């Protein structure tokens, strides 16, 4: 884990608090309120200028990330039902088994989307570019994960799979 920015330490510490139960001990209502506050504050800090570098995005990204953590803990019962449902369970299994590949290849997807869709224009055009860029980044990341994700399986000493799922293969 890289600690190039001090904001990364917030999630490092939150991971420890989650593991030893401190975050789960916070009342769910408090976590839901924290999710709303962090989400609104994260959008308030969101840099709308295309000339800003990634370091100017750090406060916004921290707050948006904290919003998702607080949201998931605040609505834990709902999140567990959704996560174990037939639609999201295979998706979560895929993400869990391809986490490193997704992390690495999403960066390539962002660069490709920036090359194809340069950031310029008015707010509505920028919003459209953001949506299309997100879709393109998702497609590039997914294709790279399918093509190269098996390498992650080999590194984890698992049998290589093109499309990992939560189901275990039956022994031959």
N, C-alpha and C positions, 0 to 999 in steps of 0.2 A: 504494500500500500504506500502510495506516495503522499508525503506530508509537505508538498511544495507550497501549499497555502494553508494558513492556520485554520480555515473553516473546515478542512477535512478532519481535524481533530474532534469536532463536534460529533460526527457520525461514528468515529472510533470509540469515543466515550459512551455514546448512546448504545452501541453494540454491546459493550460490557454491562451497562445498566439493564438492557433487555435480557441478556443471558442470566444475570443473577436475580431477575424478577422485579427490579425497581420500577421499570417503566410500566409493567403490567399491574403494579400496585397503585398506580395513579388512577383515580376514578375515570371511567369512560367518558362521562360528561365533560370533565376537564380536558381530556384529550381531544374531544370533538371541538371544544371551544378553541383549543390551541391550534387545531388544524385550520379553522376558519381564519384566525388571526395571522398565522404564518402564511397562508395562501394569499390573503389580501396584501399583507406587507411585502411578500415576494413579488407580486405583480406591481406594487408601487415602486420597487427598486429595479424593475425590469428595464434594461437599457434599450431604448428604441432606436438609437443611432447605429447605423451599420458600420460606422468607423470605430466603434468601441471594441477593444480587445477582450479576451476571455477573462482577464483579471477584473475588469469592471463588472462582469456578470456574477462574480462570486457571491455577493450578498443575496442576490435574487435566487441563485441556484441553491444556496444554503437554506433559505426560507421555504422554497418550493419543495425541496427534499424533506425538510422537517415537517411540512404539511402532509406529505404522503405517509410518513412514519406515524404521525399523530392520528391521521385519518384511519389508517389500518388498525391501530390499537384501539382507537375510540369506537370503531364499529367492528370489533373483533369477531363477534358472533356472526354478523352478516358476511364478513370477509371469509371466515372459515367455511360457511355454507357455499359461497360462490367458488372458492378455491377447490373444494372437493366435488363440485358438480361436474357433469359430463362434458361441458364445454371447455372449462378452464383447466381441469386437471391435466389433460395432455399438453396444453400450452405451458403450464407451470413446469411439468416434467421436462419439456424441451428446453425451457429457459434455464432450469437448474443444471441440466447436463451440458449446456452450451454457454454458460455464463461468461467464461473467458473469451470464447470466440465472439460472442455478442459485443462484449466490451471492446475488443480489439477492432473488429470489422465495422462497428458503427461509426468509428472515427473516419474510416475510408468512405463510408456512405455520406457522412456530412460533407467531406471535401468534394465528393463528386456532385452532390446536390448544389453546393456553392458554385461550382464551375458551370453547371447547367443552368442554374437560376440565380444570377447575380442579384444581390440585395440592393434594390434601388426603386424609387417611386413613392407614391403616397401610401397612407396607412392601409387602405383597402387592398392595394396591390401587394404590399408587404405581407398582409394577413394571408392572401392567396398563395404567395410564394412560400410562406411558412408551412402551410398545409401540404402543398405539393412537395416541398423539400422533405417534410417528415415522411410522406409516403415513399418517396424515392430512397431515402435513407433506410427505411424499413425493408424495402425490396432488396437493396444492395446487401444489407446485413443478413437477411434471410438466405439469399443465394450463396453468399460467402460461407455462412454457417453450414449449409447443406454440402457445399463442395469441399470445405476444409475442416469442418467440425470433427470429423473422424480422427484428426490428429490429436484433438483434446481427449478423445476416448483412449487413444494409445498412451498418452501421457499419464492418464489416470488409471492405467492398467485395466481398462475395460475392453470388452470386445467392440471393435469399431462398428458404428451404425451411421447410416446416412441421416435418418430421422429418429432421434431417440424418443422413447415413450416411457411412461411409468410402469408398463407391464414388463415383467421379467421374462426372458426367453426360457422356454421349457428345456430342461436338460435332455440331451439326445439319448 
